Amino acid sequence: PRCTLHRDAVEPFLALRGAALADGIDLEPVSSFRDFDRQLAIWNAKFRGEGPVLDRAGRALEALSLAPPQRVEAILAWSALPGASRHHWGSDLDVIDRAALPAGVALQLVPAEFAADGPFARLDAWLGANIHRFGFFRPYAEDRGGVGPEPWHLSFAEVSLPASQRLSVELLAEALRGLPAAAPPIEGSDAVLAALPAIHARYVRI
């Protein structure tokens, strides 16, 4: 499959995919490594109201109607702050069962697709029973009051756990404040930096 992963995660993922295929599941990555610039573009588009912003129940919000601190919190429920995305490490990826997606139906990548009556219900159960054998886990398997549930999100522990432990508030602040002069600014930066310790505790640490 076409994806970009940390070199230590490649063979474990291919083994995981092979096991899934043997059980009739076409495990396909739909997102893998994502660099800072790409995450920044996603964040800025959502903050400006140009990208979808959802509430914790998955309902669309009018982003520009929210004050900056509330807008930041709404975005964080489903999209990471640039510099804090687990996808930056090459250890994390989002997956679907391509064979289970009905013809002509657009992928949304929402929890309802992994619910008992969703197209990826079998994938959800299979992942829960098998990914640990290959060194993966699901960091957002349930709602802990931070990032919304993402049953499609897999993380390779050998790479992601050390990276997560090193991503301190100070390191994140340095990344956000140290952008090159030519780089686009982070929309809502004042609200982000003012709340960074709380953001780190609620949305970055697991």
C-alpha positions in Angstrom: 0.0 0.0 0.0 1.1 3.6 -0.6 2.0 5.1 2.7 5.0 6.6 4.5 6.0 5.1 7.8 9.0 5.1 10.2 11.4 2.4 9.0 10.9 0.4 12.2 7.1 0.3 11.7 7.2 -0.9 8.1 7.7 -4.7 8.6 5.2 -4.9 11.6 2.6 -3.1 9.6 3.1 -5.3 6.5 2.8 -8.3 8.8 -0.4 -6.8 10.4 -1.8 -6.2 6.9 -1.0 -9.8 5.8 -2.8 -11.2 8.8 -5.8 -9.1 8.1 -5.8 -10.1 4.5 -5.8 -13.8 5.5 -9.0 -13.1 7.4 -10.6 -11.4 4.5 -9.9 -7.7 5.5 -8.2 -5.4 3.0 -6.4 -3.2 5.5 -5.6 0.0 3.7 -3.9 3.1 5.1 -5.7 6.4 4.2 -3.2 8.6 6.2 0.2 8.0 7.5 3.2 10.3 8.0 2.2 14.0 8.0 4.8 16.7 8.3 4.5 20.0 10.3 3.6 22.1 7.2 0.7 19.8 6.2 -0.7 19.8 9.8 -0.3 23.6 9.8 -2.3 23.9 6.6 -5.1 21.7 8.0 -5.2 23.7 11.3 -5.2 27.1 9.6 -8.0 26.1 7.2 -10.2 24.9 10.0 -9.5 28.0 12.1 -10.4 30.3 9.2 -13.6 28.3 8.6 -12.4 26.9 5.3 -12.3 23.3 6.6 -14.8 21.2 8.5 -15.0 21.8 12.3 -17.1 19.3 14.2 -18.4 19.1 17.8 -17.6 16.1 20.0 -20.7 14.3 18.6 -19.5 14.8 15.0 -22.0 17.6 14.1 -20.8 20.5 12.0 -20.0 23.7 13.7 -19.8 27.3 12.3 -16.1 27.9 13.2 -16.2 31.6 12.7 -19.0 32.0 15.2 -16.8 30.7 18.0 -14.4 32.9 20.0 -10.7 31.9 19.4 -10.3 29.8 22.6 -13.5 27.9 21.9 -12.5 27.5 18.2 -9.1 26.1 19.3 -10.9 23.6 21.6 -13.3 22.5 18.9 -10.6 21.9 16.3 -8.5 19.9 18.9 -11.3 17.4 19.3 -10.5 16.0 15.8 -7.3 17.6 14.6 -4.0 17.9 16.3 -2.0 21.1 16.9 0.9 21.4 14.5 3.9 19.9 16.2 1.7 17.7 18.4 0.3 15.3 15.8 1.3 11.7 16.3 1.4 11.4 12.5 4.6 13.5 12.6 6.6 10.5 14.0 5.9 8.0 11.2 4.5 5.6 13.8 0.8 6.3 13.4 -1.6 5.7 10.5 -5.3 5.7 9.8 -6.8 2.5 8.3 -9.9 1.2 6.7 -11.1 -2.1 5.2 -11.2 -1.1 1.5 -13.2 -4.2 0.6 -16.0 -3.2 3.1 -16.5 0.3 1.8 -19.7 0.2 -0.3 -19.4 1.1 -4.0 -20.2 4.7 -4.6 -20.0 5.7 -0.9 -17.5 8.3 0.0 -15.3 7.6 3.0 -15.9 10.0 5.9 -13.7 8.5 8.5 -16.1 9.0 11.4 -16.9 6.8 14.4 -20.3 5.8 12.9 -18.5 3.9 10.2 -16.9 1.7 12.8 -20.1 1.2 14.9 -22.0 -2.1 15.0 -24.1 -1.1 12.0 -21.3 0.6 10.1 -19.3 -0.8 7.1 -16.1 -1.2 9.3 -17.7 -3.0 12.3 -15.9 -6.2 11.4 -12.6 -4.3 11.0 -13.1 -2.6 14.4 -13.5 -6.0 16.1 -10.6 -7.5 14.2 -8.3 -4.6 15.2 -9.3 -4.9 18.8 -8.4 -8.6 18.8 -5.2 -8.5 16.8 -3.1 -5.3 16.6 -1.3 -5.8 19.9 0.3 -9.0 18.5 2.1 -6.8 16.0 3.1 -4.0 18.4 0.3 -1.6 17.6 -2.4 0.0 19.8 -5.2 2.5 19.3 -4.4 5.7 21.3 -7.9 7.2 20.7 -10.0 4.0 21.2 -12.3 5.8 23.7 -13.3 9.3 24.6 -11.2 10.5 27.6 -12.4 14.1 27.3 -9.6 15.1 24.9 -9.3 13.9 21.3 -12.5 12.3 20.1 -12.6 8.5 19.5 -10.7 7.5 16.4 -11.1 3.7 16.0 -9.2 3.9 12.7 -6.0 5.3 14.3 -3.2 2.8 14.9 0.1 3.6 16.6 3.3 1.6 16.6 4.3 1.6 20.3 8.0 1.0 19.8 8.4 4.4 18.1 5.4 6.4 19.4 5.8 5.8 23.1 9.3 7.3 23.4 8.3 10.1 21.1 5.2 10.9 23.2 7.3 10.9 26.4 9.7 13.4 25.0 7.1 15.8 23.6 7.0 18.2 26.6 5.1 21.5 26.9 8.4 23.3 26.5 9.4 21.5 23.3 6.0 22.1 21.8 6.1 25.8 22.7 9.6 26.0 21.1 8.3 24.4 17.9 5.3 26.8 17.7 7.3 29.9 18.5 10.3 29.0 16.3 8.7 29.0 12.9 10.9 30.5 10.1 9.9 34.0 9.1 8.8 32.8 5.7 6.4 30.2 7.2 2.7 30.9 7.5 1.7 31.9 11.1 -0.4 29.5 13.2 -3.9 30.9 13.2 -5.1 31.4 16.8 -1.6 31.4 18.1 -2.4 33.7 21.1 -5.2 31.4 22.3 -3.0 28.3 21.7 0.0 29.6 23.6 -2.1 30.9 26.4 -3.6 27.5 27.0 -0.7 25.3 25.9 -0.1 23.5 29.3 -3.8 22.6 29.4 -3.8 21.6 25.7 -0.8 19.4 26.3 -2.4 17.7 29.3 -5.7 17.1 27.6 -5.0 16.5 24.0 -1.3 15.5 23.7 -0.6 13.2 26.6 -2.4 9.9 26.7 
